[in-house]
C-alpha cells in the first residue's frame, strides 16, 4: 500500500494529505464524511453538529452551542444552571417563575437546585424552616409538629413532653399513666421480676406495681389442696375455713374426692370429708 493510500478517507477514499481529518476507532475520515456518518443532530435546529462546533449534550440529546438556549426567554444556557420540564430546557429564573414552589415562611421562590424542605404540601427554604421555640434551622433533623408550629425534638421535649417518673427522660411517643404519673412503656415494670407491664393485667401493693404471677407468689394465700396461690384477681372463687383456704375446685373430700362446695362436711384432724365418708370412719 502506497503512502498516499494510507492517508485516504476510509469512506470516500479522497486523499487526506494536507487536509483536516478525524480519527475514529483508529480509522481516519475526512470532515465531510465524518459529519455525515457520525455527527449528532442538534435537538433545536435539527442540523448536524459539525466538527468545528461544540457539541453540548444532556440526557442523550445534543445541541449546537448557539442553540443551547432557554425554551422560554431564549437566553443561552451554556455554562449556566438550568432545569428540565416536559423535555424543555429552562433557565433557573424562568423555571422558578413558572414551576417552582414558594417558601411558606418568606413567600419567595425556592430556586431550582437549592435545598428545600417539604412537609404536607408546604415548602421552605432550608434556612427558613425554623424551630418555633429556638428559631434555629431544623434542616434534616427530626422535628415534631404542634398546633401551627414545628419544633426540633429537644425543644419539644422541654416545652411539651411529660417526663417519665422512672428514668426522668421525656416521653415523646406513647407512654402509660399509673397513679397519675407518666411512664415510658418500657419503664413501667413489675417491681419484683422487672417484666414489662404495659398492656398486661397487674395489681399493686403499697403503691408498687406487680405482675399477677409475682403478686400471687409473694402475697396470695396458698390453697391447702394444691398449695398454689389463691388469687381473686381473675374472679376466682375460694373457700375459707378455720384460717385455711382452698380453691373451689380443690375443696373436696380427702377420701372420695367429691366436691364439698355448698355441702356439709366433717373434719378429721387436718382433713375434710364428706358426711358419707365421715360416718364410715
C-alpha positions as CSV (number, residue, x, y, z in Angstrom):
1,X,0.0,0.0,0.0
2,X,1.4,3.4,-1.0
3,X,1.8,6.3,1.4
4,X,-1.0,8.2,-0.4
5,X,-3.4,5.3,0.0
6,X,-2.6,5.1,3.7
7,X,-3.9,8.7,4.1
8,X,-7.1,8.4,2.2
9,X,-10.5,8.9,3.8
10,X,-11.7,5.5,4.9
11,X,-15.2,6.1,3.5
12,X,-14.9,8.3,0.3
13,X,-11.2,7.4,-0.4
14,X,-10.2,11.0,-1.0
15,X,-6.7,11.8,-0.1
16,X,-6.3,13.4,3.3
17,X,-2.8,14.8,2.7
18,X,-2.7,18.4,3.7
19,X,-6.3,18.3,4.9
20,X,-8.0,18.2,8.2
21,X,-9.2,14.7,9.1
22,X,-10.7,13.0,12.2
23,X,-9.7,9.7,13.7
24,X,-12.4,7.3,14.9
25,X,-11.5,3.8,16.3
26,X,-8.0,4.1,14.6
27,X,-9.6,4.9,11.3
28,X,-9.3,8.3,9.5
29,X,-12.2,10.2,7.9
30,X,-12.4,13.5,6.0
31,X,-14.5,16.0,7.9
32,X,-17.4,15.8,5.5
33,X,-17.7,12.0,5.7
34,X,-17.3,12.1,9.5
35,X,-20.1,14.6,9.9
36,X,-22.4,12.6,7.5
37,X,-21.7,9.3,9.2
38,X,-21.2,10.2,12.9
39,X,-22.1,13.7,13.8
40,X,-25.0,14.2,16.2
41,X,-28.1,16.1,15.2
42,X,-29.0,19.3,17.1
43,X,-32.2,19.0,19.1
44,X,-33.1,22.6,18.4
45,X,-32.3,23.2,14.7
46,X,-32.1,19.6,13.5
47,X,-28.8,20.2,11.7
48,X,-25.7,18.2,12.1
49,X,-23.3,19.4,14.7
50,X,-20.1,19.7,12.7
51,X,-16.5,19.1,13.6
52,X,-15.9,22.8,14.1
53,X,-18.8,23.2,16.6
54,X,-19.1,22.4,20.2
55,X,-21.4,19.5,20.9
56,X,-23.4,20.1,24.1
57,X,-25.4,17.1,25.4
58,X,-28.0,16.4,28.1
59,X,-29.7,13.1,28.6
60,X,-28.6,11.7,25.2
61,X,-29.7,14.8,23.4
62,X,-27.4,17.2,21.6
63,X,-27.3,20.9,20.8
64,X,-25.0,23.4,18.9
65,X,-23.5,25.8,21.4
66,X,-25.5,28.7,19.9
67,X,-28.7,26.6,20.1
68,X,-28.4,25.6,23.7
69,X,-31.0,28.2,25.0
70,X,-33.8,28.6,27.4
71,X,-37.0,27.5,25.7
72,X,-38.9,30.5,27.1
73,X,-36.6,33.5,27.2
74,X,-34.0,32.3,24.7
75,X,-31.1,33.2,26.9
76,X,-28.0,31.0,26.5
77,X,-27.7,28.1,29.0
78,X,-24.0,27.5,28.2
79,X,-22.1,27.0,31.5
80,X,-25.2,28.1,33.4
81,X,-27.6,26.3,35.7
82,X,-30.8,25.1,34.1
83,X,-33.8,22.9,34.7
84,X,-35.8,20.5,32.5
85,X,-39.6,20.4,32.3
86,X,-41.5,18.3,29.8
87,X,-38.4,17.9,27.5
88,X,-37.8,21.6,27.6
89,X,-34.7,23.3,29.0
90,X,-35.3,26.4,31.0
91,X,-33.1,28.9,32.8
92,X,-33.5,28.8,36.6
93,X,-35.3,32.2,36.5
94,X,-38.0,31.0,34.0
95,X,-38.4,27.6,35.7
96,X,-38.7,29.3,39.1
97,X,-41.3,31.7,37.9
98,X,-43.4,29.1,36.2
99,X,-43.0,25.9,38.2
100,X,-41.1,26.4,41.5
101,X,-42.8,26.3,44.8
102,X,-43.0,29.3,47.1
103,X,-41.5,29.3,50.6
104,X,-44.2,29.1,53.2
105,X,-42.2,31.5,55.5
106,X,-40.7,34.2,53.3
107,X,-43.1,33.7,50.3
108,X,-40.2,33.9,47.9
109,X,-39.5,31.3,45.2
110,X,-37.5,28.2,46.1
111,X,-35.0,28.3,43.3
112,X,-34.2,25.0,41.4
113,X,-31.1,23.4,42.7
114,X,-31.3,25.0,46.1
115,X,-32.1,22.8,49.1
116,X,-35.7,22.9,50.3
117,X,-37.8,21.3,53.0
118,X,-41.2,19.8,52.2
119,X,-43.9,18.7,54.6
120,X,-47.6,18.1,54.0
121,X,-47.7,20.0,50.7
122,X,-45.7,23.0,52.0
123,X,-42.2,24.1,51.0
124,X,-39.5,26.1,52.8
125,X,-36.0,27.3,52.0
126,X,-33.7,25.3,54.2
127,X,-32.8,28.4,56.1
128,X,-36.5,29.4,56.6
129,X,-37.7,26.1,58.2
130,X,-37.0,27.0,61.8
131,X,-37.9,25.6,65.2
132,X,-40.8,27.6,66.6
133,X,-39.0,27.8,70.0
134,X,-35.3,28.2,69.5
135,X,-35.6,29.7,66.0
136,X,-32.7,27.5,64.7
137,X,-32.9,25.9,61.2
138,X,-34.2,22.3,61.6
139,X,-32.6,21.1,58.4
140,X,-32.6,17.3,58.0
141,X,-33.1,16.7,61.8
142,X,-36.2,15.2,63.2
143,X,-39.0,17.6,64.2
144,X,-42.4,17.4,65.7
145,X,-45.4,19.5,64.6
146,X,-47.5,21.1,67.3
147,X,-50.6,23.3,66.5
148,X,-49.3,25.6,63.8
149,X,-45.6,25.4,64.6
150,X,-42.8,22.9,64.2
151,X,-40.3,22.1,66.9
152,X,-36.9,20.4,67.0
153,X,-37.0,17.4,69.3
154,X,-35.0,18.9,72.2
155,X,-37.3,22.0,72.3
156,X,-40.5,19.9,72.0
157,X,-39.3,17.8,74.9
158,X,-38.5,20.8,77.1
159,X,-41.8,22.6,76.3
160,X,-44.4,19.9,75.9
161,X,-43.3,16.3,76.7
162,X,-44.0,14.6,80.0
163,X,-41.0,13.3,82.0
164,X,-41.0,9.6,82.8
165,X,-41.1,9.2,86.6
166,X,-38.8,6.2,86.3
167,X,-35.9,7.3,84.0
168,X,-36.7,11.1,84.1
169,X,-36.4,11.3,80.3
170,X,-39.0,12.9,78.0
171,X,-41.9,10.7,76.8
172,X,-42.2,11.6,73.1
173,X,-44.4,8.7,71.9
174,X,-47.0,6.6,73.7
175,X,-46.4,6.1,77.4
176,X,-48.6,4.9,80.2
177,X,-50.1,6.6,83.3
178,X,-50.1,4.9,86.7
179,X,-51.3,6.7,89.8
180,X,-51.4,10.0,87.8
181,X,-47.7,9.7,86.9
182,X,-46.3,9.2,83.4
183,X,-44.1,6.3,82.4
184,X,-42.4,5.1,79.2
185,X,-44.0,1.8,78.3
186,X,-40.5,0.1,78.6
187,X,-40.0,1.7,82.0
188,X,-43.3,0.5,83.6
189,X,-42.1,-2.8,85.1
190,X,-43.1,-5.3,87.8
191,X,-41.3,-4.2,90.9
192,X,-40.3,-7.8,91.6
193,X,-39.4,-9.6,88.3
194,X,-39.0,-6.4,86.1
195,X,-41.3,-7.7,83.4
196,X,-42.9,-5.0,81.3
197,X,-46.5,-4.4,82.5
198,X,-47.7,-2.2,79.6
199,X,-50.7,-4.0,78.0
200,X,-50.7,-6.6,80.7
201,X,-53.0,-7.1,83.8
202,X,-51.3,-6.1,87.0
203,X,-52.0,-5.1,90.6
204,X,-50.3,-3.1,93.3
205,X,-49.2,-3.3,96.9
206,X,-48.1,-0.3,98.9
207,X,-48.2,1.7,95.6
208,X,-45.8,-0.6,93.8
209,X,-46.9,-2.4,90.6
210,X,-46.7,-6.2,90.4
211,X,-47.5,-8.6,87.6
212,X,-50.1,-11.1,88.7
213,X,-47.7,-14.0,89.0
214,X,-45.3,-12.2,91.3
215,X,-48.1,-10.8,93.4
216,X,-49.7,-14.2,93.8
217,X,-46.4,-15.9,94.7
218,X,-45.4,-13.2,97.2
219,X,-48.7,-12.3,98.9
220,X,-51.6,-14.5,98.0
221,X,-52.8,-17.2,100.4
222,X,-51.9,-20.8,99.4
223,X,-54.5,-23.4,98.7
224,X,-54.5,-26.3,101.2
225,X,-55.4,-28.7,98.4
226,X,-52.9,-27.9,95.6
227,X,-50.6,-25.5,97.5
228,X,-50.8,-23.0,94.6
229,X,-51.6,-19.3,95.3
230,X,-55.2,-18.3,95.6
231,X,-55.9,-15.0,93.8
232,X,-59.2,-13.3,93.2
233,X,-57.8,-11.1,90.5
234,X,-59.2,-13.2,87.8
235,X,-62.5,-13.6,89.6
236,X,-61.6,-17.0,91.1
237,X,-63.7,-18.3,94.0
238,X,-62.3,-19.9,97.1
239,X,-63.4,-21.5,100.3
240,X,-62.1,-20.3,103.8
241,X,-62.4,-22.5,106.9
242,X,-60.6,-22.1,110.2
243,X,-57.9,-19.8,108.7
244,X,-57.3,-22.3,105.9
245,X,-58.2,-21.6,102.2
246,X,-59.0,-23.8,99.2
247,X,-59.7,-23.1,95.5
248,X,-63.3,-24.0,94.9
249,X,-62.3,-26.9,92.7
250,X,-59.8,-28.1,95.4
251,X,-62.4,-28.2,98.2
252,X,-63.1,-31.9,98.0
253,X,-63.4,-34.9,100.3
254,X,-60.0,-36.3,101.1
255,X,-61.3,-39.8,100.6
256,X,-63.7,-39.9,97.7
257,X,-62.8,-36.6,96.1
258,X,-66.4,-35.4,95.8
259,X,-66.8,-31.6,95.8
260,X,-67.8,-30.2,99.2
261,X,-68.8,-26.7,97.9
262,X,-72.2,-25.9,99.2
263,X,-72.4,-29.2,101.1
264,X,-72.0,-30.3,104.7
265,X,-68.6,-31.8,105.6
266,X,-66.7,-33.2,108.6
267,X,-63.2,-32.6,109.8
268,X,-60.7,-35.3,110.8
269,X,-57.5,-33.6,112.2
270,X,-56.4,-31.5,109.2
271,X,-58.5,-33.4,106.7
272,X,-62.1,-32.7,105.5
273,X,-64.5,-35.4,104.5
274,X,-68.0,-35.6,103.0
275,X,-70.6,-36.7,105.5
276,X,-70.8,-40.1,103.9
277,X,-67.1,-40.8,104.3
278,X,-67.2,-39.3,107.8
279,X,-69.8,-41.7,109.0
280,X,-67.8,-44.7,107.8
281,X,-65.0,-43.5,109.9
